Each structure stands twice: as structure tokens, then as C-alpha cells.
Amino acid sequence: MRMKMVGALVLGAIAAAAIAGTEVLAQASPAETVKTRQDLMESFYPKYYRGFVQVSRGQSTDIASIPEKAKEAAAEVRKIPSLFPPGTGRDAGLKTRAKPEIWSERAEFEANAAKLATETEKLGDIAKGGDIEAVKAQVAVVGQACAACHGGPTKSGGKFRFEEE
């Protein structure tokens, strides 16, 4: 009986924390939300994708780190749509490279983010097998999934991102 009570308390605490996290984002100002998403988006390449690319180019042999990093990256990618609530675009007077199409073509935007997460997870699964050629091929697929929204390097712009000013 005591274990059930402890388990219920733990689950309750987890649920409360999840709700609080959602409320914090909901209470953030539009400018804070833009800053949060920009920080997240800018972190992807140096924190995760650079290492994947370096392995695929033979600049690193750390294939063993890819599964965990890919799992982490996919979890972060899944946050992307929630960081683009209405009222956080240029139409609200905010400094952002997010194009209006993010909101007017929301289903496509969310599908692109989901595909990037899925392909990134798949990269992690492939890396577990140690086949470098398969990893190289999947890194290219992940790159294409990234480019579906913003077309590549930061100056490139793209479907959902204005060219860098």
C-alpha cells in the first residue's frame, strides 16, 4: 500500500511539473518565446548535427556517440512547433526570421519538424549497427529534412525562414 502511495505521489509530481512547464511557456512574452526558439534552433548544429556530419565526412570516428545524441536531438526537434505560437512572428513587431508561412501552412511546418525528428532518430538506430556507409546516407537524409524548412546555411532563407538580414 505504501509503495502505491509513493508511486502516486511521484506520478502526481511529474504531472505537476509537466503542467508547470507548459504554463511557463504559455506565460512567456512573445519576445521571450522568440528568444527561446532562436536559442534552441541555433544550438542544433553545434550540439548535435555537427558531430553527425563530421562522422559522415570521416573527420571523426565517434560513431558510438551518435545514438544518444540523435535521441536527444530528436526530443529537442519535437519542441519546435510549440515555440511558434501565434503572435510570435514579424507581424507582431518582433525581430525574427520566421516567415508567415509557419502559421499559414502550419500542417506542413509541423510535418517537416516531425520528419526531422523521425529521420534523426533513425540515424541513431542506424549508427548502433556501426555501418559507416549507412550512417553517411542517413546523415544526408537528415540534412534534407532540415533543409525542408530553411534551405541550409543560416544565410539561405527557405520556405519557412527569411534570408538572414
C-alpha positions in Angstrom: 0.0 0.0 0.0 2.8 2.4 0.9 4.5 1.7 -2.5 1.3 2.6 -4.3 1.1 5.9 -2.4 4.7 6.7 -3.2 4.1 5.9 -6.8 1.0 8.0 -7.0 2.9 10.9 -5.4 5.7 10.6 -7.9 3.3 10.5 -10.8 1.5 13.5 -9.4 4.7 15.4 -9.1 5.7 14.5 -12.7 2.3 15.6 -14.0 2.5 18.9 -12.0 6.0 19.6 -13.4 4.8 19.0 -17.0 1.8 21.3 -16.5 4.0 23.9 -14.9 6.4 23.7 -17.8 3.5 24.3 -20.2 2.2 27.2 -18.2 5.7 28.8 -18.1 5.8 28.7 -21.9 2.2 30.0 -22.1 3.1 32.8 -19.7 6.3 33.8 -21.6 6.1 37.0 -23.5 6.2 36.7 -27.3 9.7 38.2 -27.3 10.8 35.6 -24.7 9.3 32.8 -26.8 11.2 34.1 -29.9 14.5 34.1 -27.9 13.9 30.6 -26.6 13.2 29.2 -30.1 16.2 31.1 -31.6 18.5 29.7 -28.9 17.1 26.2 -29.5 17.5 26.4 -33.2 21.0 27.8 -33.0 22.0 25.0 -30.7 21.2 22.2 -33.0 24.2 22.2 -35.3 27.0 22.7 -32.7 25.4 20.5 -30.1 24.2 17.6 -32.3 24.4 17.8 -36.1 28.0 18.9 -36.5 29.1 15.7 -34.9 26.9 13.6 -37.2 28.3 15.5 -40.2 31.9 15.1 -39.0 31.5 11.3 -38.7 29.9 11.1 -42.2 32.8 13.1 -43.7 35.4 11.0 -42.0 36.5 13.9 -39.8 35.6 11.9 -36.7 35.3 8.2 -35.8 32.9 8.8 -32.9 30.0 6.8 -34.3 29.3 5.4 -30.8 28.1 8.8 -29.6 25.5 9.2 -32.4 22.7 7.0 -30.9 22.4 9.0 -27.7 23.0 12.4 -29.4 20.4 11.6 -32.1 17.9 10.6 -29.4 18.5 13.9 -27.6 18.3 15.9 -30.8 15.0 14.3 -31.9 13.5 15.2 -28.5 14.6 18.8 -28.9 13.3 18.9 -32.5 9.9 17.8 -31.3 9.7 21.1 -29.3 10.0 23.3 -32.4 6.3 23.6 -33.3 5.4 24.6 -29.7 7.9 27.5 -29.9 6.0 29.1 -32.8 2.7 30.1 -31.2 0.5 32.7 -33.0 1.7 36.2 -32.2 5.4 35.5 -32.3 6.1 36.5 -35.9 7.2 39.7 -37.6 3.5 40.8 -37.8 3.7 41.2 -34.0 6.7 43.6 -34.4 9.3 41.0 -33.3 12.8 40.5 -34.7 12.5 37.0 -36.2 13.4 35.2 -39.4 10.2 33.1 -39.1 8.1 33.5 -42.2 4.3 33.9 -42.1 4.0 30.5 -43.8 4.8 28.9 -40.5 1.4 29.9 -39.3 -0.5 29.9 -42.7 0.9 26.5 -43.7 1.0 25.0 -40.2 0.3 21.4 -41.1 3.3 21.3 -43.5 5.5 23.1 -40.9 4.6 20.6 -38.2 5.0 17.6 -40.6 8.5 18.9 -41.5 9.5 19.1 -37.9 8.1 15.6 -37.3 10.0 14.2 -40.2 13.3 15.8 -39.0 12.7 14.2 -35.6 12.0 10.8 -37.2 14.9 10.9 -39.5 17.2 11.9 -36.7 16.0 9.0 -34.5 16.6 6.7 -37.5 20.2 8.0 -37.7 20.7 6.9 -34.1 19.3 3.5 -34.8 21.5 3.0 -37.9 24.6 4.2 -36.0 24.0 1.4 -33.5 24.8 -1.1 -36.3 28.2 0.6 -36.9 27.8 0.7 -40.7 29.5 4.0 -41.7 28.1 3.9 -45.2 24.6 3.6 -43.9 25.3 6.4 -41.4 26.6 8.7 -44.2 23.4 8.0 -46.2 21.2 8.8 -43.3 23.1 12.0 -42.4 22.2 13.1 -46.0 18.5 12.3 -45.4 18.6 14.3 -42.1 20.2 17.2 -43.9 17.4 17.2 -46.5 14.8 17.1 -43.7 16.5 20.2 -42.1 16.5 22.0 -45.5 12.8 21.4 -45.9 12.2 24.4 -43.7 15.1 26.7 -44.1 17.1 25.5 -47.1 20.5 25.1 -45.5 23.1 27.5 -44.0 21.8 30.5 -42.0 22.0 33.0 -44.9 19.9 30.8 -47.2 16.4 31.6 -46.1 13.9 29.0 -47.3 10.3 28.0 -47.2 9.8 28.9 -43.5 12.7 31.2 -42.9 13.6 34.6 -44.2 17.1 35.1 -45.6 19.5 36.4 -42.9 19.5 40.2 -42.8 
